[in-house]
Amino acid sequence: MTSQNPTANKIIVIGAGVGGLSAAIRLARQGYAVQLLEARAQAGGLASGFTAEGFTFDAGPYILLDKPGLEWAFNELGIAAGALPFTPIEHVYHVLHEDGTATAFDRSLDTTAAGFEARYPGSGERYKAFVIKMMAVHANVQPLTFHSHPGVWDVLRNGSLSSVPFMLSSLASVLDKAALPPELQESIGIWTHIAGQPMTQAPAPMAFVPGLFHGVGAYYPQGGMRAVAELLTATALKEGVDIQYNTKVKAIQAPGGRVAGVTTVAGEFWPAAAVMSDSSGIGTYVELVEDFPTPEKEKLQQLPLQSPGTCAYLAVRGRQPPYYIRFKLRGAGCTAFVQPGLLAPELAQEDWFPARLISPLAHAEAEALGPEGQSQLIDQQLAETWWQEGIIEYKVLHRRTTFEWGRDYNLYRDSMNPVMTSRLMLKGRLAHRSPTVKGLYLTGSSTHPGQWVSFCAIAGVLAADCLAHDLPVPHAA
Ligand SMILES: Cc1cc2nc3c(=O)[nH]c(=O)nc-3n(C[C@H](O)[C@H](O)[C@H](O)COP(=O)(O)OP(=O)(O)OC[C@H]3O[C@@H](n4cnc5c(N)ncnc54)[C@H](O)[C@@H]3O)c2cc1C
C-alpha cells in the first residue's frame, strides 16, 4: 500500500451476486473504497428477479432453508434484524415417486412423521430420531460455518471433534444408518437430486435439511428470494460502494503472482490494491487470471460442476395442492414445480399466479443434451400432467436452457459452481484467500460448503475479513 497511484487503495469486486454484494458491504463498512464491476445491467446474479408479461419471478432460488445463516451474515453486514420479513412455509414439499406413491414434508415434525408411519409402519419414530440426531450434529458443527478455513484448532475449540467422521461421510451412509425405507431416503435426499449428484457422492451435511425446516423452519422472504439481493444492493449503495453495471471483467492482471488490477471487455484497465471475485471460483482462475499456471488450471478443470438446469416460467390458474414445492423423481434426477403464489397472494393478477417448472440436470447430462435437447426436455415436462393437478389453464411466459443461464448470468461453462461432493468437503473447497495469487480473494457459492444464498452471503463476510486481515484499511485513503 505504498504506491502513489490514486486508485491503488481501491478494492475491485467482480460481480454483484449475493457473494460479491456481501463482500463489498463488509469492506465498505470498514473504510475501504470499493468498486464493484458487474457484467449485467442489474445486481443480484442468480438471485435476482425479472418480470415477464407483468408477473414477477425469482430467476433461480426458490426457498430459504438456512434462515440463521442469512441472519448471521446480515448482522455482520449491519443489516437490522427484521429488515427482511420472512413468510414461514407450513407445507414445505411433496415428492411423487416413480411408482406413483408420494411422500410429504410439513414444517411440523409430528405431522410429517405421522404421514410416514401410516405408510411405512415403524418409520415415524425412526424419522423423528433421525431428525433429532441431525439437529444435534448441526448445532455442534454450525459455528464452523462462520470460519473461513476451519482448522484442527477451530474444531477442537468448538468441541466439534466428534462430528468430524460424520462431516466427512456421504449422505447415503448417513441415511443408511437411519434405517428408513428407500422411498423416505430418496425424499430426504431430494436436495442432492437438485444438484444432479447421487447420494453416495453427496456430503453428509445435506442430512441437516429436515432438521432445519422442522426446527427453525423454511421461509419465503417477503418480496421473493430476489428481495435478499435487493436489500444487499440497497445496503451496498448506502455504504458507499460504487457499482458500475454493464462492465464485464476480461482479465485479472497479476504480474509476478501479485494482483495489479483488472481489464474489462471494453479494454479499460482498473488498478486495484486487491481483487475480490464473485465470478465462478474455477472460472476466475481458468479464464480471468492472466498467466495462471497450467497444471493448477488443469486440476481445477477436473472438478465436477453443478448445472442450473432448465426452467419454464409460467402463469397458472386454478386451485393447486398446498405444497410450496412439488417434486417428481425420475431416476437420479427430478423436476420441481414451485408455487410462490401459495405464499404471496399479492403476486396474482386476477386469478393467475406465477409458478416455475424447474428441471435440475447433472452438468454432463446438460452438456450432452445441448440447447436443442434441453428445449425438447422443457416441452416434454410441460406436457406431463402431474404438476398440472388442480390447474385449469397455464401460459408459458419465459423459458431458459442451461446455455441461456450461462449466457445471461455470465456462468463458467454454464455452471453455478463446483458440486459440493463429500470428496470436495474432504479436500476443502476453493479458498477465500487465493493460495497462488497474492491480493486475490474469492467469494460466493464456489467458496462455501453448500450453495445456498445464505452461504454466499456468509462467504462474502468471510472473504472480506481475509482481505482486511492481509491488507489493513489505509487510513490515508
Ligand atoms: C435454478 C436455481 C435454483 C436455486 N435454488 C436455490 C434455493 O432454493 N435456495 C438457495 O438458497 N439457493 C438456491 N440457488 C442457488 C443460489 O441462487 C446461488 O448459489 C447464489 O445466488 C449464487 O450467488 P453468487 O454470488 O455466488 O454468484 P452469482 O449469483 O452467479 O453472481 C455472480 C455475479 O457476477 C457477475 N459476473 C460474473 N463474471 C463476471 C465478470 N467477468 N465481470 C463482471 N461480472 C461478472 C454475474 O453477472 C453475476 O451477477 C438456486 C440457483 C438456481 C440457478
The ligand as an SDF file (V2000), in Angstrom:
LIG
                    3D

 53 58  0  0  0  0  0  0  0  0999 V2000
  -32.4870  -22.8130  -10.5360 C   0  0  0  0  0  0  0  0  0  0  0  0
  -31.8020  -22.4540   -9.2560 C   0  0  0  0  0  0  0  0  0  0  0  0
  -32.4030  -22.7550   -8.0420 C   0  0  0  0  0  0  0  0  0  0  0  0
  -31.7710  -22.4090   -6.8440 C   0  0  0  0  0  0  0  0  0  0  0  0
  -32.4100  -22.6520   -5.6640 N   0  0  0  0  0  0  0  0  0  0  0  0
  -31.9100  -22.1680   -4.5180 C   0  0  0  0  0  0  0  0  0  0  0  0
  -32.6770  -22.2220   -3.3370 C   0  0  0  0  0  0  0  0  0  0  0  0
  -33.8040  -22.7000   -3.3660 O   0  0  0  0  0  0  0  0  0  0  0  0
  -32.1570  -21.6970   -2.1920 N   0  0  0  0  0  0  0  0  0  0  0  0
  -30.9310  -21.1070   -2.1680 C   0  0  0  0  0  0  0  0  0  0  0  0
  -30.5420  -20.6310   -1.1000 O   0  0  0  0  0  0  0  0  0  0  0  0
  -30.1640  -21.0470   -3.2790 N   0  0  0  0  0  0  0  0  0  0  0  0
  -30.6340  -21.5490   -4.4480 C   0  0  0  0  0  0  0  0  0  0  0  0
  -29.9200  -21.4340   -5.6100 N   0  0  0  0  0  0  0  0  0  0  0  0
  -28.5080  -21.0090   -5.5340 C   0  0  0  0  0  0  0  0  0  0  0  0
  -28.3160  -19.5060   -5.4350 C   0  0  0  0  0  0  0  0  0  0  0  0
  -29.1380  -18.8320   -6.3550 O   0  0  0  0  0  0  0  0  0  0  0  0
  -26.8680  -19.2020   -5.7560 C   0  0  0  0  0  0  0  0  0  0  0  0
  -25.9960  -20.0230   -5.0080 O   0  0  0  0  0  0  0  0  0  0  0  0
  -26.4670  -17.7730   -5.4570 C   0  0  0  0  0  0  0  0  0  0  0  0
  -27.4280  -16.8500   -5.9290 O   0  0  0  0  0  0  0  0  0  0  0  0
  -25.1020  -17.5380   -6.1020 C   0  0  0  0  0  0  0  0  0  0  0  0
  -24.6040  -16.2830   -5.7360 O   0  0  0  0  0  0  0  0  0  0  0  0
  -23.1060  -15.8990   -6.0770 P   0  0  0  0  0  0  0  0  0  0  0  0
  -22.8740  -14.5590   -5.5200 O   0  0  0  0  0  0  0  0  0  0  0  0
  -22.1860  -16.9800   -5.6850 O   0  0  0  0  0  0  0  0  0  0  0  0
  -22.9970  -15.8880   -7.6760 O   0  0  0  0  0  0  0  0  0  0  0  0
  -23.9040  -15.3540   -8.8680 P   0  0  0  0  0  0  0  0  0  0  0  0
  -25.3070  -15.2170   -8.4760 O   0  0  0  0  0  0  0  0  0  0  0  0
  -23.5650  -16.2250  -10.0380 O   0  0  0  0  0  0  0  0  0  0  0  0
  -23.3480  -13.8780   -9.1170 O   0  0  0  0  0  0  0  0  0  0  0  0
  -22.1600  -13.6230   -9.8050 C   0  0  0  0  0  0  0  0  0  0  0  0
  -22.2740  -12.2580  -10.4600 C   0  0  0  0  0  0  0  0  0  0  0  0
  -21.0310  -11.9630  -11.0650 O   0  0  0  0  0  0  0  0  0  0  0  0
  -21.2540  -11.4450  -12.3620 C   0  0  0  0  0  0  0  0  0  0  0  0
  -20.0660  -11.7730  -13.1550 N   0  0  0  0  0  0  0  0  0  0  0  0
  -19.5920  -12.9990  -13.4570 C   0  0  0  0  0  0  0  0  0  0  0  0
  -18.4660  -12.9060  -14.1690 N   0  0  0  0  0  0  0  0  0  0  0  0
  -18.2090  -11.5860  -14.3110 C   0  0  0  0  0  0  0  0  0  0  0  0
  -17.1800  -10.8490  -14.9470 C   0  0  0  0  0  0  0  0  0  0  0  0
  -16.1620  -11.4490  -15.5920 N   0  0  0  0  0  0  0  0  0  0  0  0
  -17.2230   -9.4720  -14.8760 N   0  0  0  0  0  0  0  0  0  0  0  0
  -18.2120   -8.8340  -14.2170 C   0  0  0  0  0  0  0  0  0  0  0  0
  -19.2300   -9.5040  -13.6060 N   0  0  0  0  0  0  0  0  0  0  0  0
  -19.2220  -10.8590  -13.6560 C   0  0  0  0  0  0  0  0  0  0  0  0
  -22.5040  -12.1470  -12.8540 C   0  0  0  0  0  0  0  0  0  0  0  0
  -23.1440  -11.4020  -13.8830 O   0  0  0  0  0  0  0  0  0  0  0  0
  -23.3230  -12.2050  -11.5610 C   0  0  0  0  0  0  0  0  0  0  0  0
  -24.1200  -11.0560  -11.3890 O   0  0  0  0  0  0  0  0  0  0  0  0
  -30.5150  -21.7660   -6.8500 C   0  0  0  0  0  0  0  0  0  0  0  0
  -29.9170  -21.4470   -8.0810 C   0  0  0  0  0  0  0  0  0  0  0  0
  -30.5550  -21.7750   -9.2680 C   0  0  0  0  0  0  0  0  0  0  0  0
  -29.9160  -21.3910  -10.5710 C   0  0  0  0  0  0  0  0  0  0  0  0
  1  2  1  0
  2  3  1  0
  2 52  2  0
  3  4  2  0
  4  5  1  0
  4 50  1  0
  5  6  2  0
  6  7  1  0
  6 13  1  0
  7  8  2  0
  7  9  1  0
  9 10  1  0
 10 11  2  0
 10 12  1  0
 12 13  2  0
 13 14  1  0
 14 15  1  0
 14 50  1  0
 15 16  1  0
 16 17  1  0
 16 18  1  0
 18 19  1  0
 18 20  1  0
 20 21  1  0
 20 22  1  0
 22 23  1  0
 23 24  1  0
 24 25  2  0
 24 26  1  0
 24 27  1  0
 27 28  1  0
 28 29  2  0
 28 30  1  0
 28 31  1  0
 31 32  1  0
 32 33  1  0
 33 34  1  0
 33 48  1  0
 34 35  1  0
 35 36  1  0
 35 46  1  0
 36 37  1  0
 36 45  1  0
 37 38  2  0
 38 39  1  0
 39 40  1  0
 39 45  2  0
 40 41  1  0
 40 42  2  0
 42 43  1  0
 43 44  2  0
 44 45  1  0
 46 47  1  0
 46 48  1  0
 48 49  1  0
 50 51  2  0
 51 52  1  0
 52 53  1  0
M  END
$$$$
